Amino acid sequence: MSLSDDISEIKEKYQVFKDSKRLLDLTRGRPSPEQLDLSDNLETIMKGDFIQDKIDTRNYGLLEGLPSARKLAGWVLNSDPENIFVNGTSSLTLLGHYLLSMIFHGDRHLAWKDLDKVSFLCPVPGYDRHFAMLEKLGIKMIPIPLMGDGPDLDSIENLLETDETIKGMICVPKHSNPTGEIFSKEKIEALASINRDGFKIIFDNAYAVHDFNDSKKLPDIEKIFIDKNSHDSLVMLGSTSKISLAGSGLAFISLSPINMEHFADYFSKFSLGSDKVNQARHVRMFDSQKALIEHMQKLSNIIKPKFDLVQEKLNELPTGLAKWTKPTGGYFVSFDSLTGNASKIHKLCEEAGLKLTPLGATFPYGKDLENKNIRLAPTQIELDELLDAMDLFCICVLLAEEI
Ligand code: PLP
């Protein structure tokens, strides 16, 4: 497709897509089967030997995870293994438990349930599942803009000055979902300098090691918070969902010693241990930081061509019609149409068989007030299908200007 075609040709091409009744999907950030194949080794790696770290992994115990699994999580999160709790397969579940522990028990501050209202700052565009969870738990969400290197500090300062109900912030500091941005040292230092009792900054670092070749480094968040004397404000989360198997990997949370004490006490009422067999599988597969890096490189070799293709296709759009991010890792591209056009593009895509993340999903309460953001998730789809999906997407961007 050439986007220099005149509009009647573009309409014809749209009709061909529609008539083909093909279904294409750029909805969710899922790994492709090819990516998952790289972890097939996990199936046989135990070879009947269930002793890991001198511990019988088949039994109850070690709620906080095997020492070697905490070390592995430490490589991912760039955190001291002593501060890490490895349990379960989903970082979202750990996040939910963490928030529930704060709602019902708090740390050394009041439990959030005893306050009239609890609000969270939500840098946008952001991750829809964070917003869905906060909404479900009755936490009010206040959107603040992301600036390409982290959240807008002025907005944070102004809001904190005037709103006492704000108890935290949730964000994705590296290859952010969906903008792909990496928080700068300056932003992280400023966040670590927020001096507010009981304030929690939740860094969901789901894409911590998911770099393409030429990615900027994320500053050492834990060190910065400890140096600023605000370790108790820091919560970091991650998982191997996009490293090994989505839904069958390891999930982890990193907390300061005092926060860990509270959280572990809360969590111990729900479980007698952690899945150490799966942890042993993972630490055998990733038995060194080098092995982890090599594995991530193999994943990048599969994913990057897809991101390159997305950029190539979007670059064919006439200038001024849209803006989009150019991530150096992670799973998403954030696309901004002209104000007011996202719903039109979305509808055109859906009607011709291309599924996209629900409109507004990247904003709290599903409210994209400017009606312009669309998240593109190109990892799961095959490369040849992605080519068609992006052709159709670009056609819809052009047609949206016409209707
Ligand atoms: N956090 C972010 C920012 C994500 O993008 C995703 C998945 O897309 C998750 C968490 C889900 O992670 P998990 O499978 O560990 O629950």
Residues whose N, C-alpha, C, O or C-beta is under 5 A from the ligand:
A	BS01	PLP	G29 T89 S90 S91 L92 T93 Y127 V172 N177 D204 A206 S239 S241
